[in-house]
Amino acid sequence: MHSSLIVARIEPGGDGDVARLFAEFDRTEMPHLMGTRRRQLFHFRGLYFHVQDFDDTDGGERIEQAKVDTRFMKISDDLKPFIQPYDPATWRSPADALATRFYSWEG
């Protein structure tokens, strides 16, 4: 399994709206098309953490392909009032929000 972690900022109290938007999105076939196996959302002191697990390492490529789907574009627009880049000065694309894994262990 491959995981990605997106880090951003979340509006105070926006977690319920963000959860609702993703629940609606995840009821479609989009997670399957993107290869998403599991999604988890967290918030902590104004920060937003979006963990997405994939069956294999082609998740990023499949997400790139999904970006032209109207459902993907809609959720991206719908999230804008609630989720902002961690560092707007350096943010150019979603890739700028991906955390870098520096350790992993499996038992």
ZALONU-750005 format. One record per residue (C-alpha): residue in three letters; z, x, y. Coordinates in steps of 0.001 Angstrom, whole numbers, plus 500000, padded with zeros to 6 digits. Layout:
<rs>
- type | w | u | v
- ala | Z | X | Y
...
</rs>
This chain:
<rs>
- type | w | u | v
- met | 500000 | 500000 | 500000
- his | 499248 | 501147 | 503559
- ser | 501279 | 500071 | 506589
- ser | 500668 | 500143 | 510307
- leu | 503213 | 499711 | 513085
- ile | 502205 | 498453 | 516516
- val | 504694 | 499063 | 519334
- ala | 504501 | 497113 | 522588
- arg | 506682 | 495236 | 525056
- ile | 507599 | 491578 | 524626
- glu | 508526 | 489096 | 527336
- pro | 512164 | 487968 | 527097
- gly | 512306 | 484817 | 524976
- gly | 508682 | 485212 | 523894
- asp | 509504 | 485837 | 520234
- gly | 509333 | 482146 | 519285
- asp | 505887 | 481731 | 520852
- val | 504602 | 484928 | 519256
- ala | 505939 | 483854 | 515841
- arg | 504259 | 480447 | 516228
- leu | 500914 | 482025 | 517174
- phe | 500996 | 484337 | 514166
- ala | 502091 | 481520 | 511826
- glu | 499024 | 479542 | 512897
- phe | 496778 | 482610 | 512557
- asp | 498193 | 483530 | 509151
- arg | 497482 | 480037 | 507803
- thr | 493760 | 480785 | 508166
- glu | 491760 | 483104 | 505921
- met | 491909 | 485861 | 508565
- pro | 494737 | 487852 | 506943
- his | 492744 | 487936 | 503705
- leu | 489572 | 489008 | 505529
- met | 491502 | 491829 | 507207
- gly | 493163 | 492893 | 503952
- thr | 496623 | 492028 | 505267
- arg | 499182 | 491725 | 502507
- arg | 502250 | 491181 | 504683
- arg | 503095 | 490905 | 508376
- gln | 506536 | 491369 | 509902
- leu | 507439 | 491028 | 513574
- phe | 510553 | 492513 | 515173
- his | 511927 | 492770 | 518675
- phe | 514646 | 494987 | 520109
- arg | 515680 | 495254 | 523760
- gly | 512319 | 494247 | 525150
- leu | 510276 | 496128 | 522559
- tyr | 507945 | 494478 | 520049
- phe | 507256 | 495902 | 516598
- his | 504444 | 494510 | 514464
- val | 504363 | 495820 | 510893
- gln | 501229 | 495038 | 508951
- asp | 500896 | 496006 | 505288
- phe | 497567 | 496397 | 503510
- asp | 496679 | 496832 | 499858
- asp | 494767 | 500009 | 500683
- thr | 493904 | 502343 | 503544
- asp | 490809 | 500446 | 504746
- gly | 492955 | 498024 | 506764
- gly | 492003 | 499624 | 510062
- glu | 488299 | 499379 | 509270
- arg | 488613 | 495747 | 508199
- ile | 490531 | 494909 | 511382
- glu | 487763 | 496524 | 513433
- gln | 485276 | 494243 | 511687
- ala | 487506 | 491206 | 512293
- lys | 487681 | 491830 | 516052
- val | 484399 | 489967 | 516573
- asp | 485743 | 486835 | 514858
- thr | 486592 | 484103 | 517371
- arg | 489982 | 483539 | 515682
- phe | 490926 | 487180 | 516205
- met | 489786 | 487075 | 519830
- lys | 491732 | 483840 | 520379
- ile | 495051 | 485181 | 519082
- ser | 494557 | 488352 | 521123
- asp | 494124 | 486231 | 524272
- asp | 496951 | 483851 | 523339
- leu | 499378 | 486777 | 522929
- lys | 498676 | 488267 | 526370
- pro | 501371 | 486278 | 528235
- phe | 503995 | 487534 | 525759
- ile | 502944 | 491036 | 524638
- gln | 502115 | 493920 | 526970
- pro | 501225 | 497533 | 526218
- tyr | 504159 | 499889 | 525829
- asp | 502628 | 502204 | 528433
- pro | 499969 | 500372 | 530465
- ala | 498943 | 503606 | 532203
- thr | 497721 | 505170 | 528940
- trp | 496679 | 502063 | 526970
- arg | 492934 | 501843 | 526374
- ser | 492720 | 500071 | 523007
- pro | 495000 | 498741 | 520240
- ala | 494850 | 502184 | 518627
- asp | 496992 | 503417 | 521539
- ala | 499812 | 501143 | 520340
- leu | 499933 | 502426 | 516754
- ala | 503000 | 504432 | 515812
- thr | 502463 | 507666 | 513897
- arg | 504166 | 507900 | 510522
- phe | 505901 | 511235 | 510090
- tyr | 507888 | 510591 | 506897
- ser | 507584 | 508308 | 503911
- trp | 509495 | 507920 | 500658
- glu | 508926 | 505653 | 497677
- gly | 511209 | 505281 | 494737
</rs>
